[in-house]
Amino acid sequence: NNDKIYLPTDQAGKISKYVGGGSPKVSRLSSDTTWIAGVKKIKAETWQLALALLNTEAHRRLTFTTPLQELPEEQSVASDFPFEETASQLRTLQEVLDDLAKDYPTERLVCGDVGFGKTEIALRASWRVTLNKGQTALIAPTTLLAQQHYDTFRERLEKYGASVGLLSRWQTEKEQEAVIKKIHDGTIDIVIGTHRALSSDVKFANLRLLIIDEEQNFGVKDKEKLKKIATHLHILSLSATPIPRTLHLAMSQLRGVSLLMEPPVGRQAIVTEVSQWNEQTVKDALQKEL
């Protein structure tokens, strides 16, 4: 109704652009009871979700799982790494491997910038699981990222006897069925895929570790659903930009957090430029990368 709300300039930071979908229903702050009722409903739903999260974490902590022990063969993959590990990468790797050796399911967030070595940590954790006769599922938000991980894991691990499978919509139905059958009978040690790898028709023989890459791209309900499917799993989340809820859980010590603080030797900085649209600029950037 053309109402105006005045805000002191020192509180201008409280105003933000609406980024939700559709056309939101606008309330009048002066007399509209739907606003008050809506806030009350959201608070109640948030409380219920918080209780569900705590119950899930408590149940996981009380669940026994067979420890994944360190084995001599792990050194072969470590020595095969073509770069020199950073100090924080070595510390994070040890924290992740220590988690796997515990007798209850653990959950850890590994936070580090692009190119700081998160994938290598996931790869070595997966190798330990494979050596202990378990299976690993690595879930990525896009088919392209899943394909990149698949190529990396195959190149590094298949020569040592690990079987790596890919499951995404880029494959034909026949290819997907063949991979799903191998996952079920245990002949695939590490499956890498999108949400497709967690569909109801995918049955694992002995899934021990779930890795969620770019975890900020998965919703709360998605991740809680994963935990309920298998409460005995170790969960490793990787992110350069974790969402506030994930950070809060880490800081509340409901899950472990490891930080990759420094770039590897020789890593070039990412250059970000904001400019007007220009096809030549785009072309130059693409050609430089190619």
Secondary structure, 3 states (H helix, E strand, C coil): CCCCCCCCHHHHHHCCCCCCCCCCCCCCCCCCHHHHHHHHHHHHHHHHHHHHHHHHHHHHHCCCCCCCCCCCCHHHHHHCCCCCCCHHHHHHHHHHHHHHCCCCCCEEEEEECCCCCHHHHHHHHHHHHHHCCCEEEEECCCHHHHHHHHHHHHHHHHHHCCCEEEECCCCCHHHHHHHHHHHHHCCCCEEEECHHHHCCCCCCCCEEEEEEECHHHCCHHHHHHHHHHCCCCEEEEEECCCCHHHHHHHHCCCCEEEEECCCCCCCCCCCCCCCCCCHHHHHHHHHHHC
